[in-house]
């Protein structure tokens, strides 16, 4: 195994582990929003953190000796794309978690971590597995193409036009914040739409209008 492939795999593993932790916390906060209508600010901060985290493993891949390596772009695009899907997927699942489970957890003396582990994770475990698969696909495949296609080294990412270390960080952070704004818009769009189960329950709860007698 080449040194470059080893570094890429390490970066993908670090990114995957961090994203699973971030998405787990996001699921907990989205559940709080569904239960109490509180926690929106926390989800916004989690979205920003998810977009900024990729900078650390990106610099693990792109070093001073290889400034034209465009593989680190896959980390940002992969996290950005999967994060938007995570908001929709976890948000829909969170709205289906019964509120009485939260009341039971509080009566049992469980804190935030206990509620996450005993209540939220059993419902979103399958979603996290799907997000993990998408994260690996979105970040590992571009690395593999870069390693196997010699012509891929002609690609230069926009932030890599900055020669200083500080300039690259500023450009990467700015791109992350812009991407986070779009994801925050997705969050508010998903939050404003009731799940289909709630809509159907409201429709079935209302009695049908009486039939007109001829």
C-alpha positions as CSV (number, residue, x, y, z in Angstrom):
1,X,0.0,0.0,0.0
2,X,1.4,3.4,-1.0
3,X,2.0,6.1,1.5
4,X,-0.4,8.4,-0.3
5,X,-3.2,5.9,-0.1
6,X,-2.5,5.2,3.6
7,X,-2.8,8.9,4.4
8,X,-6.0,9.2,2.4
9,X,-7.5,6.2,4.3
10,X,-6.5,7.7,7.6
11,X,-8.1,11.0,6.7
12,X,-11.3,9.3,5.6
13,X,-11.4,7.2,8.8
14,X,-10.9,10.4,10.9
15,X,-13.6,12.2,9.0
16,X,-16.0,9.3,9.2
17,X,-15.6,8.9,13.0
18,X,-16.1,12.6,13.6
19,X,-19.1,12.8,11.3
20,X,-20.8,9.9,13.1
21,X,-20.4,11.7,16.4
22,X,-21.6,14.9,14.9
23,X,-24.6,13.3,13.3
24,X,-25.5,11.5,16.6
25,X,-25.5,14.8,18.4
26,X,-27.5,16.3,15.6
27,X,-30.1,13.6,15.9
28,X,-30.4,14.3,19.6
29,X,-30.9,18.0,19.1
30,X,-33.4,17.4,16.3
31,X,-35.4,15.2,18.6
32,X,-35.4,17.9,21.2
33,X,-36.8,20.3,18.6
34,X,-39.5,17.7,17.8
35,X,-40.4,17.2,21.4
36,X,-40.1,20.7,22.9
37,X,-39.5,23.1,20.0
38,X,-36.0,24.0,21.4
39,X,-32.5,23.3,20.2
40,X,-32.5,25.0,16.8
41,X,-29.5,27.1,17.7
42,X,-27.6,23.9,18.7
43,X,-28.4,22.3,15.4
44,X,-27.2,25.4,13.5
45,X,-23.9,25.2,15.4
46,X,-23.6,21.5,14.7
47,X,-24.0,22.2,11.0
48,X,-21.2,24.8,11.1
49,X,-19.0,22.4,13.0
50,X,-19.6,19.7,10.4
51,X,-18.6,22.0,7.6
52,X,-15.4,23.2,9.4
53,X,-14.2,19.9,10.7
54,X,-13.0,18.7,7.2
55,X,-10.2,21.4,7.3
56,X,-8.1,19.3,9.7
57,X,-8.0,16.0,7.7
58,X,-7.7,18.1,4.5
59,X,-4.3,19.4,5.6
60,X,-3.3,15.9,6.5
61,X,-3.7,15.1,2.8
62,X,-2.5,18.3,1.2
63,X,1.0,19.1,2.4
64,X,3.5,21.7,1.3
65,X,5.2,19.1,-0.9
66,X,2.0,18.4,-2.8
67,X,0.1,21.7,-3.2
68,X,-1.9,20.7,-6.3
69,X,-3.5,17.7,-4.7
70,X,-7.3,18.2,-5.2
71,X,-8.3,15.2,-3.1
72,X,-9.1,17.3,0.0
73,X,-11.9,18.9,-1.9
74,X,-13.8,15.6,-1.6
75,X,-13.9,16.0,2.1
76,X,-15.7,19.3,1.9
77,X,-18.1,18.3,-0.8
78,X,-18.7,14.9,0.7
79,X,-19.5,16.4,4.2
80,X,-21.6,19.1,2.7
81,X,-23.7,16.8,0.6
82,X,-24.2,14.1,3.2
83,X,-24.9,16.7,5.9
84,X,-27.8,18.0,4.0
85,X,-29.2,14.5,3.5
86,X,-28.6,13.9,7.3
87,X,-30.7,16.9,8.3
88,X,-33.7,15.6,6.2
89,X,-33.3,11.9,7.2
90,X,-32.6,12.4,10.9
91,X,-35.2,15.2,11.1
92,X,-37.9,12.9,9.8
93,X,-36.9,10.1,12.1
94,X,-36.8,12.4,15.1
95,X,-40.4,13.5,14.5
96,X,-41.5,9.9,14.8
97,X,-39.8,9.3,18.2
98,X,-42.6,9.2,20.9
99,X,-42.5,12.1,23.4
100,X,-43.4,9.7,26.2
101,X,-40.0,8.0,25.9
102,X,-38.4,11.4,26.9
103,X,-40.7,11.6,29.9
104,X,-39.8,8.1,31.0
105,X,-36.1,8.9,30.6
106,X,-36.5,11.9,32.8
107,X,-38.3,9.9,35.4
108,X,-35.5,7.4,35.4
109,X,-33.0,10.1,36.0
110,X,-31.3,9.9,32.6
111,X,-29.4,13.0,31.5
112,X,-28.7,14.2,28.0
113,X,-26.2,11.4,27.2
114,X,-28.4,8.8,28.7
115,X,-31.4,10.0,26.6
116,X,-29.2,9.9,23.5
117,X,-27.9,6.4,24.2
118,X,-31.1,4.8,25.4
119,X,-33.8,6.7,23.5
120,X,-32.5,8.4,20.4
121,X,-29.8,6.0,19.1
122,X,-32.1,2.9,18.9
123,X,-34.3,4.9,16.5
124,X,-31.6,6.5,14.3
125,X,-29.1,3.7,14.3
126,X,-30.1,2.5,10.8
127,X,-30.0,6.1,9.6
128,X,-26.5,6.6,11.0
129,X,-25.4,3.4,9.2
130,X,-26.7,4.7,5.9
131,X,-25.0,8.1,6.5
132,X,-21.7,6.3,7.3
133,X,-22.0,4.5,3.9
134,X,-22.7,7.7,2.1
135,X,-19.8,9.5,3.8
136,X,-17.3,6.8,2.8
137,X,-18.6,6.8,-0.8
138,X,-18.5,10.6,-1.0
139,X,-15.0,10.9,0.4
140,X,-13.1,7.8,-0.5
141,X,-14.0,7.4,-4.2
142,X,-12.5,10.8,-5.3
143,X,-9.3,9.8,-3.4
144,X,-9.2,6.5,-5.3
145,X,-9.7,8.3,-8.6
146,X,-6.9,10.7,-7.8
147,X,-4.5,7.9,-7.0
148,X,-5.3,5.9,-10.1
149,X,-5.6,8.7,-12.6
150,X,-2.3,10.5,-13.2
151,X,-4.0,13.4,-15.1
152,X,-6.0,14.2,-11.9
153,X,-3.0,16.1,-10.5
154,X,-3.7,18.9,-13.0
155,X,-6.8,19.9,-10.9
156,X,-6.2,22.8,-8.6
157,X,-8.8,23.6,-5.9
158,X,-9.7,27.3,-5.5
159,X,-8.4,27.6,-2.0
160,X,-5.1,26.1,-3.0
161,X,-4.3,29.2,-5.1
162,X,-3.3,30.8,-1.8
163,X,0.3,30.1,-1.0
164,X,0.2,30.9,2.7
165,X,-1.1,28.6,5.3
166,X,-3.3,31.3,6.8
167,X,-4.8,32.2,3.4
168,X,-5.8,28.6,2.8
169,X,-7.5,28.3,6.2
170,X,-9.5,31.6,5.6
171,X,-10.6,30.4,2.1
172,X,-11.6,27.0,3.4
173,X,-13.5,28.4,6.3
174,X,-15.3,30.9,4.1
175,X,-16.4,28.2,1.8
176,X,-17.6,26.1,4.7
177,X,-19.7,29.0,6.1
178,X,-21.3,29.6,2.7
179,X,-22.1,25.9,2.4
180,X,-23.5,25.9,6.0
181,X,-25.9,28.7,5.1
182,X,-27.6,26.5,2.5
183,X,-27.8,23.6,4.9
184,X,-29.3,25.9,7.6
185,X,-32.0,26.8,5.0
186,X,-32.6,23.1,4.5
187,X,-33.0,22.8,8.3
188,X,-35.7,25.4,8.6
189,X,-37.5,24.0,5.5
190,X,-37.6,20.5,7.0
191,X,-38.6,21.9,10.4
192,X,-41.5,23.8,9.0
193,X,-43.1,20.8,7.3
194,X,-45.0,18.3,9.5
195,X,-44.4,14.6,8.8
196,X,-46.9,12.7,6.7
197,X,-47.9,10.6,9.7
198,X,-49.0,13.7,11.6
199,X,-50.9,15.0,8.6
200,X,-52.7,11.7,8.2
201,X,-53.6,11.5,11.9
202,X,-55.2,15.0,11.7
203,X,-57.1,14.0,8.7
204,X,-58.4,10.8,10.3
205,X,-59.2,12.6,13.6
206,X,-61.7,14.9,11.9
207,X,-65.1,13.2,11.3
208,X,-66.4,13.2,7.8
209,X,-69.1,15.8,6.9
210,X,-72.6,14.5,7.1
211,X,-74.2,13.3,3.9
212,X,-76.9,15.6,2.4
213,X,-80.3,14.1,2.5
214,X,-82.2,14.3,-0.8
